[in-house]
Amino acid sequence: MSAHISAGSLIIGAVVLCCGGCEVVQVPSTSAEEEARTINAVFETPQVYSVRHLLAGELDSFLTAHPEHAVDSNAIEAFYRRRSGQYAWFINDSLSSAAGTFMDLVTANDSVLRRAFSHDALHALIDRIRDRRDTVPLTPAFMRHLELSLTAQFFRFADRKYSGLVQRDLRELDWFIPRRKKDLAQLLDSLVAGRMDLSPIEPLHPQYAALKQRLPALYGLRWMDALPRVDLGKRRKLEPGDRDTAVVLIRERLTALGDLTWYDLGRAPDPHLYDSTLLAAVKIFQGRHGLLPDGVIGKGFLAQLNTPINDRIRTVLVNMERLRWVPERTAPDMLLVNIPEFRLHVQEGGRTIWSMDVVVGAEATSTVVFTDSLSRIVFSPTWSVPSSIVRNEILPAMRRDPGYLARKGMNRVGGSDALPRIVQEPGPNNALGRVKFLFPNSYSIYLHDTPSKGAFSRENRALSHGCVRLSEPKRLAAYLLRSDTAWTEARIEAAMDRKTELGVPVRPRLPVVIGYFTAWVDEDGRLNFRDDIYGHDVRLARELFGEPAVPAPPSVSAAPPEAGP
C-alpha cells in the first residue's frame, strides 16, 4: 500500500476512511509523475520528494485563533520543533494515509470518547479534499490549517483516550491513585511515521478492552428496558420447586443476559416451575452481581434483574473512564481490594491466586481509594482509638456503663475529661483482632483482623470506620511470610495470641491497591456489576454525561459503621 495519498489519485481513485482498521484504498493514476516514480523504482533510483515546512509565526497564529488547544500548546510546539517545522500529515501536495488511520482510531472508540472529542471538523476538512476537482487546487493556507488541526486534535484525542476524559484533579472525586502518564508525542511520531497498527502500544488496562468488548452486546439488549418489571406480588421469595407466573419472565431475562442458555431453556417442560436448570442460571446471575449464590429469588435478586440496561451501559462507561486513569500494567504481585466487591484479591504474575471477603468503610466513613506498599505485620496489636470514635462512641458508652473500658480491655492513657486518650490492649476483644497489616499512609487505613466475624456473612459489607477488615487474616500473614521457613503455622498462631505487640517487617514490600470498580469482566469471562455504595459512580457520571447516572438499587440497605476501625 502506498505511504501517502496523492491529490490526483483522490480524484481518479477512491479513499475510504472507516472504523475498525480499514485501509486507505486508492486506484493508481496514469499521470506523468506516477510513471516517473514507477521507472525510478524499477531502476532503484532514489526519488527526491519535496516536503512542506511551517514558516515562522504560523503555529503561533493557529494557536491564537484556536485557544481551545492552548492546553496542548507546549506539546504541539515541541512536536514541530523536533521535526524542524516539517509537516507531519502532508508530503508535498499529498495527505498522508496516517490521517485516515487517525480517524479510524477516533471512530472505533466508545461513544463517550467520541462525543468528548470534536472530530467533526476534521471529517469535514478531509471530505473537502475528497470532493475536490483538478480545477480547484489545494491552497497552502488550507493545507496548513488541516496540518495543524490534525496535530492539535490528535493531542486532544490521545490525552482523553489514554489519560481520561475527566480533566480536573481526581482527588476532587475521592480518587487518590496517581493518574497514569504517557508520552503522547511518541504515539504521534509512530502514527505519522506510517505505523498503522497502534494496538501493541495502546496504553490501556486490559480490563478497559474487556469492558469495551461487552458494550455492543449491552447496546443490543436495550429492548429489555421496555419489558415490564418482574414482580412476585405478595410472595416474598421463590425457591427451587416453587411455581409462579414470574418464572417465565425471569427465564426470558436470564436467557437474554446469557446466564441461561437456549439449550437449558428447552429442557424446561413446565414454564412456571422453578427447576434445576433455572437454579443454575440464578446462581450465576447472583454471583455476577455480588449476591449470595443461594438460588433464592428475593428482593435483592429482583432489584438487580430489573435494573435498566441503559444504567448498566453507563456503569460500564464510568468504569472504562476510571481504567483510563490507572497504569496499563500494574505490579504483577500485589494485593487488590475492590471496595464495592467487598473482596481482597492476592495476585501473582498478574493473576488472582486466591481471594477473601472483607469489610470496608460505611458510607459515612468511606474507605479511601489509593495505593501504597505493605511493609509490616503487627501481631497481637494494641489499638489507639481515634479521637472521633472516642468522642462519638466511647464517651457515650462510658456514661451509660462506668465499667465499659475495663470490660473492653481499654485504658485511659491521657487526654482530658472532655476527650480522653484511649488505648485497647491486645486480647480477644481488641477491635483490630489478633493481627494487622500496615502500609503507612496519610489516611490511617490498614488491613486487620476483627473479633466481629458475623459481618462477613452479609452481602453489603460497608460497615467499618474506613479500615479494611479481613475474613482470613492468618492466611494472609502466612502468605506474606512464606519465604521465611522459621514462620511456621504454629509460630504464627502463637504470635497472634501474645499479650504484647510483635512487629515483623515484610520484605520485599508488597504493593496494595484499594480501588473502586463497579463493573469488570472476571477470569471466567463473565461481566460483573456491583452497587455504587459510596455514590462515586453518580459523581463521575455527572462529569461524563452532564447528569447523574441512576445507580442500581442496593440489594441491602446501608448500615452505620460498626464498632472498631
VENFEN-V975640 format. One record per residue. N is the residue number from 0. RES is the residue in three letters. OMEGA is omega as a letter, one per 30 degrees, with the letter a starting at -180 (999 if undefined). Layout:
BEGIN
N|RES|OMEGA  N|RES|OMEGA
END
This chain:
BEGIN
0|MET|l  1|SER|a  2|ALA|l  3|HIS|l  4|ILE|l  5|SER|l  6|ALA|l  7|GLY|a  8|SER|l  9|LEU|l  10|ILE|a  11|ILE|a  12|GLY|a  13|ALA|l  14|VAL|a  15|VAL|l  16|LEU|a  17|CYS|l  18|CYS|l  19|GLY|l  20|GLY|l  21|CYS|l  22|GLU|l  23|VAL|a  24|VAL|l  25|GLN|l  26|VAL|a  27|PRO|l  28|SER|a  29|THR|a  30|SER|l  31|ALA|l  32|GLU|l  33|GLU|l  34|GLU|l  35|ALA|l  36|ARG|l  37|THR|l  38|ILE|l  39|ASN|l  40|ALA|a  41|VAL|a  42|PHE|l  43|GLU|l  44|THR|a  45|PRO|l  46|GLN|a  47|VAL|l  48|TYR|l  49|SER|l  50|VAL|a  51|ARG|l  52|HIS|l  53|LEU|l  54|LEU|a  55|ALA|l  56|GLY|a  57|GLU|l  58|LEU|l  59|ASP|l  60|SER|l  61|PHE|a  62|LEU|l  63|THR|a  64|ALA|a  65|HIS|a  66|PRO|l  67|GLU|l  68|HIS|a  69|ALA|a  70|VAL|a  71|ASP|a  72|SER|a  73|ASN|a  74|ALA|l  75|ILE|l  76|GLU|l  77|ALA|l  78|PHE|a  79|TYR|l  80|ARG|l  81|ARG|a  82|ARG|a  83|SER|l  84|GLY|a  85|GLN|l  86|TYR|l  87|ALA|a  88|TRP|l  89|PHE|l  90|ILE|a  91|ASN|a  92|ASP|a  93|SER|l  94|LEU|a  95|SER|l  96|SER|l  97|ALA|l  98|ALA|l  99|GLY|l  100|THR|l  101|PHE|l  102|MET|l  103|ASP|l  104|LEU|a  105|VAL|a  106|THR|a  107|ALA|a  108|ASN|a  109|ASP|a  110|SER|a  111|VAL|l  112|LEU|l  113|ARG|a  114|ARG|a  115|ALA|a  116|PHE|a  117|SER|a  118|HIS|a  119|ASP|a  120|ALA|l  121|LEU|l  122|HIS|a  123|ALA|l  124|LEU|l  125|ILE|l  126|ASP|l  127|ARG|l  128|ILE|a  129|ARG|a  130|ASP|a  131|ARG|l  132|ARG|a  133|ASP|a  134|THR|a  135|VAL|a  136|PRO|l  137|LEU|a  138|THR|l  139|PRO|a  140|ALA|l  141|PHE|l  142|MET|l  143|ARG|a  144|HIS|l  145|LEU|l  146|GLU|a  147|LEU|l  148|SER|l  149|LEU|a  150|THR|a  151|ALA|a  152|GLN|l  153|PHE|a  154|PHE|l  155|ARG|a  156|PHE|a  157|ALA|l  158|ASP|a  159|ARG|l  160|LYS|a  161|TYR|a  162|SER|l  163|GLY|l  164|LEU|l  165|VAL|a  166|GLN|a  167|ARG|a  168|ASP|a  169|LEU|l  170|ARG|l  171|GLU|l  172|LEU|l  173|ASP|l  174|TRP|a  175|PHE|l  176|ILE|a  177|PRO|l  178|ARG|a  179|ARG|l  180|LYS|l  181|LYS|l  182|ASP|a  183|LEU|l  184|ALA|l  185|GLN|l  186|LEU|a  187|LEU|l  188|ASP|a  189|SER|a  190|LEU|a  191|VAL|l  192|ALA|l  193|GLY|l  194|ARG|a  195|MET|a  196|ASP|a  197|LEU|a  198|SER|a  199|PRO|a  200|ILE|l  201|GLU|a  202|PRO|a  203|LEU|l  204|HIS|a  205|PRO|l  206|GLN|l  207|TYR|l  208|ALA|a  209|ALA|l  210|LEU|l  211|LYS|l  212|GLN|a  213|ARG|a  214|LEU|a  215|PRO|l  216|ALA|l  217|LEU|l  218|TYR|l  219|GLY|a  220|LEU|a  221|ARG|l  222|TRP|a  223|MET|a  224|ASP|l  225|ALA|a  226|LEU|l  227|PRO|l  228|ARG|l  229|VAL|a  230|ASP|l  231|LEU|a  232|GLY|a  233|LYS|l  234|ARG|l  235|ARG|a  236|LYS|l  237|LEU|l  238|GLU|l  239|PRO|a  240|GLY|l  241|ASP|l  242|ARG|a  243|ASP|l  244|THR|l  245|ALA|a  246|VAL|l  247|VAL|a  248|LEU|l  249|ILE|l  250|ARG|a  251|GLU|a  252|ARG|l  253|LEU|l  254|THR|l  255|ALA|a  256|LEU|l  257|GLY|l  258|ASP|l  259|LEU|a  260|THR|l  261|TRP|l  262|TYR|l  263|ASP|a  264|LEU|a  265|GLY|a  266|ARG|a  267|ALA|a  268|PRO|a  269|ASP|a  270|PRO|a  271|HIS|a  272|LEU|l  273|TYR|a  274|ASP|a  275|SER|l  276|THR|l  277|LEU|l  278|LEU|l  279|ALA|a  280|ALA|l  281|VAL|a  282|LYS|l  283|ILE|l  284|PHE|l  285|GLN|l  286|GLY|a  287|ARG|a  288|HIS|l  289|GLY|l  290|LEU|l  291|LEU|a  292|PRO|a  293|ASP|l  294|GLY|l  295|VAL|l  296|ILE|a  297|GLY|a  298|LYS|a  299|GLY|l  300|PHE|a  301|LEU|l  302|ALA|l  303|GLN|a  304|LEU|a  305|ASN|l  306|THR|a  307|PRO|l  308|ILE|l  309|ASN|l  310|ASP|l  311|ARG|l  312|ILE|l  313|ARG|l  314|THR|l  315|VAL|a  316|LEU|l  317|VAL|a  318|ASN|l  319|MET|l  320|GLU|l  321|ARG|a  322|LEU|l  323|ARG|a  324|TRP|a  325|VAL|l  326|PRO|l  327|GLU|l  328|ARG|l  329|THR|l  330|ALA|a  331|PRO|l  332|ASP|a  333|MET|l  334|LEU|l  335|LEU|l  336|VAL|l  337|ASN|a  338|ILE|a  339|PRO|l  340|GLU|a  341|PHE|a  342|ARG|l  343|LEU|a  344|HIS|l  345|VAL|a  346|GLN|l  347|GLU|l  348|GLY|l  349|GLY|a  350|ARG|l  351|THR|l  352|ILE|l  353|TRP|a  354|SER|l  355|MET|l  356|ASP|l  357|VAL|l  358|VAL|a  359|VAL|a  360|GLY|l  361|ALA|a  362|GLU|a  363|ALA|a  364|THR|a  365|SER|l  366|THR|a  367|VAL|l  368|VAL|a  369|PHE|l  370|THR|l  371|ASP|a  372|SER|l  373|LEU|a  374|SER|a  375|ARG|l  376|ILE|l  377|VAL|l  378|PHE|l  379|SER|a  380|PRO|l  381|THR|l  382|TRP|l  383|SER|a  384|VAL|l  385|PRO|a  386|SER|l  387|SER|l  388|ILE|l  389|VAL|a  390|ARG|a  391|ASN|a  392|GLU|a  393|ILE|a  394|LEU|l  395|PRO|l  396|ALA|l  397|MET|l  398|ARG|l  399|ARG|a  400|ASP|a  401|PRO|l  402|GLY|a  403|TYR|a  404|LEU|a  405|ALA|a  406|ARG|a  407|LYS|a  408|GLY|a  409|MET|l  410|ASN|l  411|ARG|a  412|VAL|l  413|GLY|a  414|GLY|a  415|SER|l  416|ASP|a  417|ALA|a  418|LEU|a  419|PRO|l  420|ARG|a  421|ILE|l  422|VAL|l  423|GLN|a  424|GLU|l  425|PRO|l  426|GLY|a  427|PRO|a  428|ASN|a  429|ASN|a  430|ALA|l  431|LEU|a  432|GLY|a  433|ARG|l  434|VAL|l  435|LYS|a  436|PHE|a  437|LEU|l  438|PHE|a  439|PRO|a  440|ASN|a  441|SER|a  442|TYR|a  443|SER|l  444|ILE|l  445|TYR|l  446|LEU|l  447|HIS|l  448|ASP|l  449|THR|l  450|PRO|a  451|SER|a  452|LYS|a  453|GLY|a  454|ALA|a  455|PHE|l  456|SER|a  457|ARG|l  458|GLU|l  459|ASN|a  460|ARG|l  461|ALA|a  462|LEU|a  463|SER|l  464|HIS|l  465|GLY|l  466|CYS|a  467|VAL|l  468|ARG|a  469|LEU|l  470|SER|a  471|GLU|a  472|PRO|a  473|LYS|l  474|ARG|l  475|LEU|l  476|ALA|l  477|ALA|l  478|TYR|a  479|LEU|a  480|LEU|a  481|ARG|a  482|SER|l  483|ASP|a  484|THR|l  485|ALA|a  486|TRP|l  487|THR|l  488|GLU|l  489|ALA|a  490|ARG|l  491|ILE|l  492|GLU|l  493|ALA|l  494|ALA|a  495|MET|a  496|ASP|l  497|ARG|l  498|LYS|l  499|THR|a  500|GLU|l  501|LEU|l  502|GLY|a  503|VAL|l  504|PRO|l  505|VAL|a  506|ARG|f  507|PRO|l  508|ARG|a  509|LEU|l  510|PRO|l  511|VAL|l  512|VAL|l  513|ILE|a  514|GLY|a  515|TYR|a  516|PHE|a  517|THR|l  518|ALA|l  519|TRP|l  520|VAL|a  521|ASP|a  522|GLU|l  523|ASP|l  524|GLY|a  525|ARG|l  526|LEU|a  527|ASN|l  528|PHE|l  529|ARG|a  530|ASP|l  531|ASP|a  532|ILE|a  533|TYR|a  534|GLY|l  535|HIS|l  536|ASP|a  537|VAL|a  538|ARG|l  539|LEU|l  540|ALA|l  541|ARG|l  542|GLU|a  543|LEU|a  544|PHE|a  545|GLY|l  546|GLU|a  547|PRO|l  548|ALA|l  549|VAL|a  550|PRO|l  551|ALA|a  552|PRO|a  553|PRO|a  554|SER|l  555|VAL|a  556|SER|a  557|ALA|a  558|ALA|l  559|PRO|a  560|PRO|l  561|GLU|l  562|ALA|a  563|GLY|a  564|PRO|999
END
